[in-house]
């Protein structure tokens, strides 16, 4: 490292040190990417994309981008849908943050990925509220030789408890230990590529939907709430599906959030069409999520045209749906990607940084159509290159938004 003379300002020295350690120096209006994007660039095979990103890595200052969407916040390391997770995502430059919306026993909206995930995403099983769970904790059973017979189980729903009770819980990493003999053990099981470092008793602050709106306003980001499908029969104590969808929109209107700053989502086309027909300003940016598990589940071109005809403008399939391999084994846009664009639909995709270690050759659901082309951790940028340049997606959900923020800055994506 070059010598630093006392005539350097402290700010200049700090910027130099930050760059030397692989991170972006802080500056007014900049975001904090940390080391991961730079690690991923270094891990890439040599080629034009790597060299372009290496040049960008010298830039030093990066800004928030709407292309970078915080999927449940930043759940690669922070408990999902918590204040801490959202703040981390915003610091990493996510220009859009997601609150998945479920409802409590008293019909209040809260941020949870599913109505029935409290047993895996919070500490409820080691609190008095465990007694209110739909299915109490059941320990794993073993035979005389110590072999697992039945895994541990539980089911705790937001609709099992009131909003006031919900707010007493703490968020944790989404995981459980199927071999658990006690409720405390059941709360473990965090994947090895994640961490429990930020899931202590003083963190994991749960949020209502209204609180998420106010936080996102303070953070200066756009918002993408997802109306989660209820696991209870609807209507729920008189609360209809339509009232549920309307209540989500009403809370943005009450908070005076511009419709252009909101991308309401649902896997249920009936919710999306409800917004299109009854809340046109919000429905214009409503996102129809695709729940395909394999390529055969994807809609046809005619079905995609049908979405557009009904007023849906944005679809959001999983990453694998948009990618394929050509005869040479190179990653290219899929037939679905071509069809969606031809139908006049904008595309958002999900979810990056959710597949764990990529170099092990077993990348699961999200990269299933291009798994054989993924050789290094840095190949995540090859995936992003095809999605942004060739498919033309307008946004990418990520469990660690620094990666997408860095890429969006380098490629001039807004």
N, C-alpha and C positions, 0 to 999 in steps of 0.2 A: 504494500500500500504506500502511496506517495506521502511524503511528509506533509503535515498540516502546520501552517504557521499561525501565530497568535493573531495575525491580522484578519484571519477568517472569522466570520461571524459565527455565533453558536448555531444558528439555523443552518448555515452552510455545512458546518461540521456534522450536524445530526443527519442532514440529507446524505452526505458522503458515506457516513457509517451505515445508514439504512440500506443504501444501494450495495455497499460491500457485502452485506449479509443477505443479499438476494431478495430484499423486500423493497417496496416502493416508499420513498421518503414521504412524510406527511406534509401537506400544504393545504391552505384554505381551499375548500371545495373538493379536495381529493379524497379517495377512499383508501382503505388499508387492505391490501391483498394478502399479506403474509407470504410465506415461502412456497406454498403448494403450486401455484401456477408456474413458477419458475423451475421448480423440481420437475414438473411434467414436461416443460419445454426441453430441459436437459436430457430427459429420458427418451425423447423422440429419436427415431432413426433419421439420419441425415437426409435433407431434401429441401426443396424450395420453401415449404411451409415452415419447417423448423427454422430456417435462416430468417424468414420474415418475422417469426415470433421472437427470435433472439434479438433482432434489431429493436423490436417493440419493447422488449424487456429492459432496454437501456433508457426508455423514456422517463421513468421515474414517477410521473404523476398520472393518475388514472381517475376517471369520473364515473359516477353512477350511470347505469344504462337500463332502459326498460326491457331490452332483450334478455337481461339477466333476471330471472324470476326466482325468488326464494321459496323453494318447495317446503312448506311447513316451517319456514324460517331457514335454519342452517343445521338440519338434524344429523349431519354426518358426525357432529361432535356435541351439539346442544340438544337437550330434550325438546322435541318438536312442539310447535304451537305454544311456546312459552315466551314471555317477554324477553328473556335473555337470548333465545334463539332468533327472534325477530330482530333484535338490536344487532346481533352479530351479522345477520344477513345484510342489513342495511349498511353496516360498516364496510362490508365487502363489496358494496356497490350494486346490490340488487335494487333495481328501479321499480320492481313490483313485488309485493309480499302477499302470501296466501294465508287466509284463515279458513280452514275447513269448518263448516258450521253444522253443529248438532244442537238438540234442545234438551233442556232439563225437565224434571218432573213438573215444575211450575211454568213450563213453556217459554223459558228464556233461552236465548241463543248464546252458545259458547263455542270456543275454538277447540275442536277435537277432530282427529282424522276419521273416527267412526263413532257412532252412538254407543257402541259396545266395546270400547277399547280401554276403559279406565283401569282394568286389571293389569294391562301391559304397559300403559303410558303414565300411570300415576302410582302413588303410594297407598291407594285406598285399602288394599288388603291388610295393611298393618295399622289401620285406624279403626275407630269404632264404626265408621260407615260401612265396613266390610259386611256387617250384618244386614245391610239393605241391598246387597248385590243380588241380581236375578239368579245367579248360580254361585253359591258360596265356594270358597276354596276347597278343593279336594286334593289331598296329597297323592303323589305317585305311589304305586304299589309294586312290590318286587316279589319274586319267588324265593325259595330257600337258598338258591344259588346266587342271589343278588341281581338277577336279570330283571329288567323293567317289564312289568306286565301291563300296567295302564299308566299313561302320563298324567302328571298333575294338571289340574284344570280349574277354571273359574270364568265367570262372565259378569262384568260390572258395567252398567249402562249410565249414561248421563241422565236418562229418564228415570233412573232409580232414585235420584237424589234431587234436592232443590238447588237453586243457584247459590244460596248462602252456604250450603254444605259443599257444593263443588268448589267454592273459593277457598275452602280450608285445606284442600289437597295440594300436593306438590307434584310437578311433572318430573318424569324420569325418562331415560332412554327407552324407546319402544322395544321391549324384549321380555322374555320369560324363560324360566328354566323348567323344561318338562320333567326333569328328574327330581324336582323339589319335594322334600318331605314336610317343609314348613312354608307358611305364607311369605316369610322373610326371604327364604331361599328362592321362592318363585319369582321374586322381583328381579333376580339376576338374569343371566343369559345374554348380556349385551354382546353383539357380534365383535369379533376380534379386530375388525377394521374400524370400529367406532371406539368410543371412550366413555367412561363414567366420570371423567374429571370435572365436568361442569354440571353434574347432576346431584350436587350435595344438598343438605337440608336448608341452606340459605339461598338456593336458586330454584329453578323450575317453577317460576311464577305463572300460574294458569290465568287465562284471560277470557273475558266475555267477548262476544262479537263487537259490542259497542266499544269496549276498551281497546280492542285491536284497531278499530277505526280511528280513535283518537291518537293512539300511538303512531299509526301509519301517517296520519296527518302531520304529527310533530317530526317524524323522520323524513317527510317530504317525498314519500313514495306513492305509487299507484297501488290499487288493491284488487285482489282476485279471490273473492270468497267462493267456496264450493259448497253447495247445498248437498249435504250427505243424505243418502237414502236411509230412511228410518228402519230400524229393526223391529219396532213395535207396530202393530196394526194401526192404520190411519183410517178415520180420524182418531187422534189420541186425546181422550177426554174433551172431545169437541174441536180439537185443533186439526184442521184439514191440511192436506198437502198444499193446496192453493194458498191457504193462510200462512203456512210455513214459508213458501216461496215469496209471498208478498212481504212478510215480516222482515226477511233479509233485506229486500230493497228499501223498505221503509226506514230502516236504521241508517242507511246512507243518506236518505232524503232528510231525516231529522238532524243529521250531523252536517248538513249542507255540503256534501261531497258532490262535485260535478260528475255527472254520468260518464263523461269521457275519461275519468280516473278510475273507473270500476269495470272489471271484467268478470261478471258473475258466471259460475260454472256449474254444470251438473252432468252426471252420467245418464240421467233420465231425460229423454227428449221432451217429455211432457213439461218438465220444469222450464227448460229452455224456451219452448214455444209459449209457455205462460208469460214469460218475461217479454218475448217478442211481441205478443199480442196485447199485453196489458200495461207494460212499462217500456214503451218504444225507445225512449232515450237510453235506458239501461240495456234493453234487449238488443240494441244495435251491436253491442260488444259482448253479448252473451256467448259463452264457449260451450260447445257440445263435446264432452269428453267421450272418447272411444274406449270401451272396456275389452277390446279384443285380447285374447290370450295367445293366439297363434295367427299366422297369415290367413288361414282359411276363415277366420271369424270376421275379417275386415269387410266393410261395405263395398258394394260394386259402384261403378261409375254412375249408373242410373240412380242409385240410392243417394250418392253424394250430390248429384244434381237436384234430387228431391229435397235435400236439406236446404240448399240455396233457394229453391223455389218457395219454401215455407218461411223464408226470412232469416235463416241461420247464416251467419257470415264467417264464423270461426269454428274450426274443428281442432281437437287436441288428441291425437293418437299417441300411444307409446312409441319410443324411439324406433323399435324394430320395424314398426309398420311402414316407416318412411325410407328404409334402407334395404339394399340388396347387394349382391356381388355380381360383377360381370364375368365373362368367360376367363378373364385374366386374374380373377380373385380380388379385384379392386372394388372399393365401396362406392356405390352409385345410388341414385334415387330409385325407389321402388315403383312398381306400377301404381300402387295406391297413391304415392306422392304425386305422380303425373296426373292421375285422375282427379285428385282433390284440387290441384291448381287449375286444371282444365275446367272444372266445375265452377271456378270463380271463388273458391273458398280460401281464406287465410288460414295459416296453420301455426299452432303452438305445439310443442312436444314435451314429453316427460319420461323419465327424470334422470338427469345426469348425476354422476358421483353417487350412485346408489347400488352399484354392482360390486363393491368391494375391490379386491385386488384383480386387476385386469390381466396381468401377465401370466396368470395360472392357467389360462386357456379354458376356463369354465365360467363364463360371464352371465349365464342365466337368462332371465326373462327379457331384460331391456335391450340386449345386444344379440339376441338369438339368431337373427338373420345374417349377421356379419361376424359372428364369433370367431371364425377361422382366420379372419383378417386382423384381429386384435392381438398384437404381440407384446406390446409394452404399455406401461401406464400412460405414456405420452400420446398413445393412439387416440385418446379421448379428443384431442384436437383435430385429428383427421375426421372423426365422426362429426364434430362441430363444423368443420369446413364444408363437408358435403351438405349437411343440413341447412346451413346458412347460405352458401353460395349456389348450390345446385337445386336444392328443394325450395329454398326461399322462405324458411320459417320466420315468423316475426317475434318469437320468444322461445326461451328454453327454461323449463323448470330444472332446478339443480339443488341437491342437498348441500352443496358447498359453493355458494354463488361467486366466490372469488375467481373460480375457473372460468365461468361464463363472462364475468365482468371483464377480466383480462382479455379474453378472446374478442369480445365485442369492441373494446377500445382499440385493439390492434387492427380490426377489420373495418372500423368505421361504422359499426352497427349501432343504431340508436336504441 
